[in-house]
Amino acid sequence: MGFVKITNPDAKSIASTARTFIESLGINFHRIRGQGYDGASVMSGVHSGVQTLIKEMVSFPVPFVHCGCHNLNLVINDAVESVVDNRNFFDVLGEIFSFFGQSLNRWEELRVQADRGSLTLNKLCETRRYSRVDAVRAVRDRYPHIKKVLTRLILMSEKKKERDDAKSFKEKMDSFEFVLFIVMWERILRGMNSTSKELQSPKLDLSVASRLMNCSISGIELLRNS
């Protein structure tokens, strides 16, 4: 339908702007049958959120459904944050990206080492946990190239801090736990990322969304049991 610039981010302004825009398209606002937003209080608040204000504008119930894609991200986020080892693993991934990304020379050396002539380390997305599969996969696929550059820096760099940082990252990457987490989280996030993309389809209905989520749960259970 389109995008509308919001100048005032409070619930009342957002609800009013949404109604004005919908009516400007020639659509009867009172024919609205449902609402879907993320979990931010300004949108989903039961007392003064957008969903509540919209309900007050019409003369019949207009149910609110929490965005399935956003819900999925919250579940993954809680799963990561609830286990210290998970947090440490993703912290290391972010530090590796920063270490190479902050130096053109290190980034270029890593690119040259890649077997296909290029290498892309992906910055961790803070808002979409499931999309971190790209960051995990990049380190998994370029694992030997990253270690080779780190080893060279440890032996030949003239900068003490660079040598120390490279040594620290190499020791972390050498650990069994780090390798295990690369494999495990790539498997988990791969399926979650596919589900998330499907949940964002404009043609999706609730029954299909439910089946997608059940398939994701079954996939996780299968990994756990095996």
C-alpha positions in Angstrom: 0.0 0.0 0.0 2.9 2.4 0.7 5.1 4.0 3.3 4.3 7.0 5.4 6.7 9.2 7.2 6.0 9.5 10.9 7.0 12.8 12.4 5.7 12.1 15.9 6.5 8.6 17.2 3.8 8.5 20.0 0.9 6.0 19.7 -1.8 8.6 19.1 0.0 10.2 16.2 0.8 6.8 14.6 -2.8 5.6 14.9 -4.1 8.9 13.4 -1.6 8.8 10.6 -2.4 5.2 9.7 -6.1 6.0 9.6 -5.6 9.1 7.4 -3.4 7.2 5.0 -5.8 4.3 4.6 -8.8 6.6 4.1 -6.7 8.6 1.5 -6.6 5.4 -0.6 -10.4 5.3 -0.7 -10.6 2.4 1.8 -13.3 2.5 4.5 -11.4 2.4 7.7 -14.3 0.7 9.5 -13.8 -2.4 7.4 -10.5 -3.1 9.2 -10.5 -6.7 10.5 -7.2 -7.2 12.2 -3.9 -5.6 13.2 -0.3 -6.8 13.3 2.7 -5.0 14.8 5.9 -5.8 16.7 6.0 -6.0 20.4 7.0 -2.4 21.1 4.8 -0.9 23.8 3.9 2.1 21.7 2.4 -0.4 19.1 1.1 -3.3 21.2 0.3 -1.6 24.5 -3.0 -2.8 25.9 -3.8 0.5 27.6 -2.6 3.2 25.2 -0.8 1.5 22.3 -1.6 1.9 18.7 -3.6 -1.4 18.6 -5.8 -0.2 21.5 -6.4 3.2 19.9 -7.3 1.6 16.6 -9.9 -0.6 18.4 -11.4 2.5 19.9 -11.8 4.1 16.4 -14.1 1.3 15.2 -17.3 -0.1 16.6 -16.3 -3.8 16.7 -13.4 -6.0 17.9 -10.2 -5.7 15.8 -7.8 -8.4 17.1 -4.1 -7.6 17.4 -1.6 -10.3 16.4 2.0 -9.9 17.4 4.2 -10.0 14.2 5.3 -13.7 13.8 8.7 -12.7 12.4 9.4 -10.4 15.4 8.2 -13.1 17.8 10.6 -15.5 16.3 13.5 -13.1 16.7 12.6 -12.6 20.4 12.7 -16.4 20.9 16.1 -16.7 19.3 17.3 -13.7 21.2 16.2 -15.2 24.6 17.8 -18.5 23.7 21.1 -16.8 23.0 21.1 -14.5 26.0 20.1 -17.2 28.5 23.3 -19.2 28.0 26.7 -17.6 28.7 28.5 -19.7 26.2 26.1 -18.5 23.4 26.8 -14.9 24.3 30.5 -15.4 24.4 30.5 -17.1 21.0 28.6 -14.3 19.3 30.8 -11.7 21.1 33.9 -13.4 19.6 32.3 -13.3 16.1 31.6 -9.6 16.5 35.2 -9.0 17.7 36.6 -10.9 14.7 34.6 -8.8 12.3 35.7 -5.6 14.0 39.4 -6.7 14.1 39.5 -7.2 10.3 37.0 -4.5 9.4 39.0 -1.8 11.2 42.1 -2.3 9.1 42.2 -2.1 5.3 45.5 -4.1 5.3 44.1 -7.0 7.4 40.9 -7.0 5.4 42.8 -7.1 2.1 45.1 -9.9 3.3 42.1 -11.9 4.3 40.5 -11.4 0.9 43.7 -12.5 -0.8 43.8 -15.7 1.3 40.2 -16.7 0.3 40.1 -19.5 -2.2 37.6 -17.7 -4.5 39.4 -14.4 -4.5 37.0 -12.6 -2.1 35.8 -12.9 1.4 32.9 -11.3 3.2 32.7 -11.2 6.9 29.3 -10.1 8.0 28.6 -7.7 10.8 26.3 -9.2 13.4 22.8 -7.8 13.2 21.6 -6.6 16.6 17.9 -6.6 15.8 17.5 -9.8 13.7 19.2 -12.7 15.5 18.2 -15.2 12.8 20.0 -13.3 10.1 23.2 -13.9 11.9 23.5 -17.1 9.9 25.4 -15.1 7.3 28.0 -14.1 9.9 28.3 -17.6 11.3 28.6 -19.1 7.8 31.2 -16.6 6.7 33.5 -17.6 9.6 32.8 -21.3 9.1 33.6 -21.2 5.3 36.7 -19.0 5.8 37.9 -20.6 9.0 41.4 -21.7 7.7 41.9 -18.4 5.9 41.2 -16.4 9.0 43.5 -18.6 11.1 46.3 -18.3 8.5 46.2 -14.5 8.6 46.0 -14.5 12.4 49.1 -16.8 12.5 51.0 -14.5 10.2 50.2 -11.4 12.3 51.3 -13.2 15.5 54.7 -14.0 14.0 55.4 -11.0 11.8 53.3 -8.0 13.0 55.4 -5.1 14.3 52.5 -3.9 16.4 52.3 -5.4 19.9 48.5 -4.9 20.3 47.9 -6.4 16.8 50.0 -9.4 17.7 48.2 -9.8 21.1 44.7 -9.5 19.5 45.6 -11.9 16.8 46.9 -14.4 19.3 43.7 -14.1 21.5 41.4 -14.7 18.5 43.4 -17.6 17.2 43.3 -19.3 20.7 39.5 -18.8 20.8 39.1 -20.2 17.3 41.3 -23.2 18.1 39.0 -24.3 20.9 36.6 -27.3 20.4 33.7 -25.3 21.8 34.1 -22.5 19.1 34.1 -25.0 16.3 31.1 -26.8 17.7 29.2 -23.6 18.1 29.9 -22.6 14.5 28.4 -25.9 13.2 25.5 -25.9 15.7 24.4 -22.3 15.2 24.7 -22.4 11.5 22.3 -25.4 11.5 19.9 -23.7 13.8 19.9 -20.3 12.2 19.7 -21.6 8.7 16.3 -23.0 9.4 15.1 -20.1 11.4 16.2 -17.6 8.7 14.2 -19.5 6.1 11.2 -19.5 8.3 11.6 -15.8 9.0 11.7 -14.9 5.3 8.6 -16.9 4.7 6.8 -15.2 7.6 7.4 -11.9 5.9 5.6 -12.9 2.7 2.5 -10.6 2.0 0.7 -13.7 0.8 1.1 -15.6 4.1 -1.9 -16.6 6.2 -2.1 -17.7 9.8 -2.4 -21.4 9.0 0.7 -21.4 6.9 2.6 -19.4 9.5 1.6 -21.9 12.2 2.9 -24.8 10.0 6.2 -23.0 9.4 6.7 -22.4 13.1 5.9 -26.1 13.9 8.4 -27.2 11.3 11.0 -25.0 12.9 10.3 -26.4 16.3 10.5 -29.9 14.9 13.8 -29.2 13.3 15.3 -27.9 16.5 14.0 -30.9 18.5 15.5 -33.2 15.9 18.9 -31.6 16.3 18.6 -31.8 20.1 17.6 -35.4 20.1 20.3 -36.5 17.7 
